[in-house]
């Protein structure tokens, strides 16, 4: 039997309004398939995502949280011991971007100094409501920002 090197594992908290594509993003990376139908996450689902790097294998245990307020009663508990986070919004829905500061506030209240990436999803859809020039929240909070589409695993 060959000894396996220990895998570096990190808890990644994935937050954002319901319907922004959080679960689709995770499942696309796990299965390679694009989930077309929307099913709201109830509470939280934890998915391991493995990446092979120059420093060896790394695992992100992605805590995919419910975006709907009615399913988010235990939300702060899901954030505990988070080592990094993604705040996701839908570029075709202004309200999902408008709620980004609320998600950020809740995250940093529990996980003070974790790295956070702000991700705008569904960039391939023509009817974009949140224009790139209006995405400014990340500058105030020193966050990384990325546009992508979970359907195509496209990161811009």
VMD Tcl script that draws the C-alpha trace (Angstrom):
set ca {
  {0.00 0.00 0.00}
  {1.36 3.40 -0.99}
  {1.13 6.19 1.56}
  {-0.84 9.12 0.25}
  {0.48 12.60 0.96}
  {-1.93 14.54 3.15}
  {-4.29 16.76 1.22}
  {-4.43 20.41 2.20}
  {-8.12 21.10 2.88}
  {-9.85 24.45 3.23}
  {-13.42 25.44 3.99}
  {-14.76 27.70 1.24}
  {-18.06 29.44 1.96}
  {-20.19 30.12 -1.14}
  {-22.87 32.77 -0.59}
  {-25.26 34.94 -2.57}
  {-28.93 35.37 -3.32}
  {-31.04 32.42 -4.43}
  {-30.93 31.71 -8.15}
  {-27.51 33.26 -8.77}
  {-25.98 29.92 -9.80}
  {-24.03 28.86 -6.71}
  {-25.06 25.20 -6.80}
  {-24.79 25.04 -10.59}
  {-21.24 26.44 -10.35}
  {-20.21 23.73 -7.86}
  {-21.94 20.86 -9.67}
  {-20.44 21.96 -12.99}
  {-16.98 21.58 -11.49}
  {-17.77 18.22 -9.90}
  {-19.63 16.49 -12.73}
  {-18.85 18.58 -15.80}
  {-22.60 18.81 -16.39}
  {-24.71 21.97 -16.45}
  {-27.84 21.76 -14.28}
  {-30.65 23.47 -16.19}
  {-33.42 23.36 -13.63}
  {-33.39 25.46 -10.49}
  {-33.84 23.74 -7.15}
  {-33.33 25.92 -4.07}
  {-30.66 24.74 -1.64}
  {-32.13 24.02 1.79}
  {-29.70 25.10 4.49}
  {-26.29 24.06 3.22}
  {-24.71 21.41 1.02}
  {-21.01 20.59 1.37}
  {-19.12 19.49 -1.76}
  {-15.40 18.62 -1.92}
  {-13.62 20.14 -4.91}
  {-10.09 18.90 -5.56}
  {-7.43 20.82 -7.46}
  {-3.96 19.65 -8.45}
  {-1.41 22.41 -7.97}
  {2.36 22.76 -8.05}
  {2.20 22.32 -4.28}
  {0.21 19.11 -4.54}
  {-3.44 18.31 -4.27}
  {-5.71 20.82 -2.54}
  {-9.28 20.31 -1.48}
  {-11.85 23.03 -1.03}
  {-14.80 21.83 1.00}
  {-17.37 24.14 -0.55}
  {-20.20 25.08 1.78}
  {-22.94 25.93 -0.72}
  {-25.40 27.95 1.37}
  {-29.08 28.69 0.82}
  {-29.65 32.07 -0.80}
  {-33.25 32.42 0.32}
  {-33.76 34.14 3.64}
  {-36.30 31.54 4.78}
  {-33.66 28.80 4.52}
  {-30.84 30.83 6.05}
  {-31.63 30.71 9.78}
  {-28.39 28.92 10.66}
  {-26.31 30.83 8.14}
  {-23.76 32.32 10.58}
  {-23.03 28.82 11.85}
  {-22.12 27.72 8.32}
  {-19.51 30.47 8.09}
  {-17.55 29.43 11.21}
  {-13.98 28.36 10.36}
  {-14.36 29.49 6.76}
  {-10.91 30.03 5.24}
  {-12.08 31.74 2.04}
  {-15.34 32.76 0.38}
  {-17.09 33.52 -2.88}
  {-19.95 36.01 -3.00}
  {-21.96 35.31 -6.14}
  {-24.43 37.58 -7.90}
  {-26.34 37.33 -11.18}
  {-25.45 40.02 -13.72}
  {-29.01 39.81 -15.10}
  {-30.52 40.79 -11.72}
  {-29.68 44.13 -10.10}
  {-31.11 43.09 -6.72}
  {-28.58 40.25 -6.40}
  {-25.74 42.77 -6.77}
  {-27.49 45.23 -4.46}
  {-27.43 42.50 -1.76}
  {-23.66 41.87 -2.07}
  {-22.82 44.28 0.82}
  {-25.18 42.33 3.09}
  {-23.49 39.02 2.25}
  {-20.08 40.62 2.78}
  {-21.10 42.10 6.14}
  {-22.39 38.74 7.38}
  {-19.25 36.92 6.23}
  {-16.74 39.29 7.82}
  {-18.73 39.40 11.04}
  {-17.99 35.69 11.50}
  {-14.76 35.28 9.48}
  {-12.93 38.57 9.89}
  {-9.98 38.48 7.51}
  {-10.66 35.76 4.98}
  {-9.99 36.26 1.28}
  {-13.23 36.85 -0.63}
  {-13.84 36.77 -4.37}
  {-16.86 38.57 -5.83}
  {-18.25 36.65 -8.83}
  {-20.75 37.88 -11.39}
  {-22.45 34.91 -13.03}
  {-24.46 34.49 -16.27}
  {-22.31 36.85 -18.34}
  {-23.27 35.12 -21.57}
  {-26.89 36.28 -21.30}
  {-27.61 39.29 -23.52}
  {-29.94 41.08 -21.09}
  {-27.23 42.13 -18.65}
  {-28.61 44.47 -15.95}
  {-25.44 44.90 -13.87}
  {-22.92 46.55 -16.19}
  {-19.21 46.03 -15.58}
  {-18.64 49.73 -14.87}
  {-21.25 49.68 -12.07}
  {-19.53 46.83 -10.22}
  {-17.55 48.85 -7.68}
  {-18.17 47.26 -4.27}
  {-14.99 45.18 -4.51}
  {-12.85 48.34 -4.58}
  {-14.22 49.53 -1.23}
  {-13.48 46.19 0.44}
  {-10.35 45.15 -1.48}
  {-11.95 42.04 -2.98}
  {-11.00 40.19 -6.13}
  {-13.73 40.26 -8.78}
  {-14.49 37.89 -11.64}
  {-17.18 37.52 -14.28}
  {-18.05 34.01 -15.45}
  {-20.78 31.68 -16.55}
  {-21.31 28.38 -14.75}
  {-22.80 26.86 -17.91}
  {-19.54 27.10 -19.83}
  {-17.05 27.22 -16.94}
  {-16.07 30.53 -18.48}
  {-14.04 32.86 -16.29}
  {-13.33 36.34 -17.59}
}
mol new
graphics top color blue
foreach p $ca { graphics top sphere $p radius 0.5 }
foreach p [lrange $ca 0 end-1] q [lrange $ca 1 end] { graphics top cylinder $p $q radius 0.2 }
display resetview
